[in-house]
């Protein structure tokens, strides 16, 4: 799979805080949810793949090693929801709620 976030993967991603990383991942998850709701499975899949790529970068980030359990469970839950049988009973709203606090924290940090 070709990397969609070349610049981030080359090191810029690792400069972001975990909250910043999760805020960006949440943006891609939100795009996937919206495209799926509009019936565009191709765009939804692309957004989901970008979210996984960013999440994998966060998992690889050495400063996040104390959060590996949460990050890998997050990955498991997202894959279950978007690709499999949703055995965890996730919903669009539950994912929005999970990522909303990170987006809010990033906005506060940026002074938006």
Backbone torsions as a table, in degrees:
resi	resn	phi	psi	omega
1	UNK	NA	132.1	179.2
2	UNK	-76.0	136.3	177.3
3	UNK	-67.7	133.6	177.2
4	UNK	-88.7	-25.8	-176.2
5	UNK	-113.5	66.5	-176.1
6	UNK	-57.7	-48.1	-177.0
7	UNK	-63.9	-42.3	178.7
8	UNK	-65.8	-42.2	-178.4
9	UNK	-66.2	-25.9	-178.5
10	UNK	-80.3	1.8	173.0
11	UNK	140.8	-25.5	-177.2
12	UNK	-63.4	-32.9	-179.7
13	UNK	-58.2	-37.3	-174.7
14	UNK	-75.2	-9.5	175.0
15	UNK	-82.6	-19.1	179.9
16	UNK	-77.2	149.2	172.5
17	UNK	-70.1	165.2	177.1
18	UNK	-60.0	-39.4	178.4
19	UNK	-61.6	-43.3	177.3
20	UNK	-63.6	-40.9	178.0
21	UNK	-61.9	-47.4	-178.2
22	UNK	-67.6	-31.9	174.5
23	UNK	-62.1	-42.1	178.1
24	UNK	-68.8	-40.2	176.6
25	UNK	-61.5	-43.3	178.5
26	UNK	-59.8	-35.1	177.4
27	UNK	-62.7	-41.1	178.5
28	UNK	-70.0	-38.3	177.1
29	UNK	-63.0	-42.7	177.7
30	UNK	-60.4	-41.6	176.9
31	UNK	-61.5	-42.9	179.0
32	UNK	-61.2	-43.2	179.5
33	UNK	-63.0	-46.3	-178.3
34	UNK	-64.5	-43.5	-179.8
35	UNK	-66.5	-37.3	178.3
36	UNK	-64.1	-40.8	178.9
37	UNK	-64.7	-30.3	178.1
38	UNK	-82.9	-2.9	177.9
39	UNK	83.7	14.6	179.8
40	UNK	-102.1	85.9	-175.5
41	UNK	-63.2	-34.4	-179.0
42	UNK	-64.6	-50.2	179.1
43	UNK	-65.1	-37.9	178.3
44	UNK	-61.9	-43.6	179.3
45	UNK	-64.1	-41.0	178.6
46	UNK	-63.0	-43.5	178.9
47	UNK	-64.1	-41.1	178.3
48	UNK	-63.4	-41.8	178.0
49	UNK	-62.7	-38.4	176.5
50	UNK	-65.2	-39.5	177.5
51	UNK	-61.4	-44.1	178.9
52	UNK	-64.8	-38.7	178.4
53	UNK	-60.5	-46.1	179.2
54	UNK	-66.2	-40.6	178.2
55	UNK	-62.9	-40.3	177.2
56	UNK	-63.6	-36.2	175.5
57	UNK	-64.9	-39.4	177.7
58	UNK	-65.2	-39.5	178.2
59	UNK	-64.1	-35.9	-179.5
60	UNK	-78.8	-13.9	-177.2
61	UNK	-72.2	119.5	-175.2
62	UNK	-62.0	-27.5	-179.7
63	UNK	-72.0	-13.7	-179.9
64	UNK	-98.0	10.5	-173.0
65	UNK	-61.7	-27.0	177.5
66	UNK	-76.7	-8.4	179.9
67	UNK	-111.3	15.0	-176.3
68	UNK	-60.0	-38.1	-179.5
69	UNK	-61.0	-47.1	179.6
70	UNK	-63.8	-44.5	-177.3
71	UNK	-65.6	-41.3	179.8
72	UNK	-72.1	-33.5	174.8
73	UNK	-68.2	-37.2	175.6
74	UNK	-59.8	-45.0	179.1
75	UNK	-61.7	-45.5	179.1
76	UNK	-58.9	-44.8	-179.7
77	UNK	-64.9	-42.2	179.0
78	UNK	-64.6	-44.5	179.1
79	UNK	-63.3	-41.9	177.6
80	UNK	-59.7	-43.4	-176.6
81	UNK	-69.9	-46.4	-174.2
82	UNK	-86.7	-24.4	-172.1
83	UNK	-119.5	-21.6	-173.3
84	UNK	-123.1	-143.1	-169.3
85	UNK	-92.8	4.8	-179.8
86	UNK	53.5	51.2	-179.0
87	UNK	-66.2	-19.5	179.0
88	UNK	-87.2	-4.2	176.4
89	UNK	69.3	33.4	178.2
90	UNK	-71.1	162.9	176.2
91	UNK	-140.9	166.6	175.2
92	UNK	-54.4	-45.9	-177.3
93	UNK	-65.7	-36.7	179.5
94	UNK	-66.0	-36.7	176.9
95	UNK	-70.6	-39.1	176.6
96	UNK	-61.7	-43.5	-179.7
97	UNK	-63.4	-42.4	-180.0
98	UNK	-60.1	-47.2	-174.5
99	UNK	-84.7	-17.1	-176.7
100	UNK	-58.1	-41.7	-177.9
101	UNK	-65.5	-34.1	178.0
102	UNK	-69.2	-42.5	178.5
103	UNK	-63.0	-40.0	179.3
104	UNK	-64.3	-44.6	179.5
105	UNK	-62.9	-40.9	178.2
106	UNK	-64.4	-42.4	179.7
107	UNK	-62.7	-41.4	177.4
108	UNK	-62.5	-44.3	-179.8
109	UNK	-61.0	-37.6	179.7
110	UNK	-79.1	-10.9	-179.0
111	UNK	79.0	24.8	-179.1
112	UNK	-83.4	NA	NA
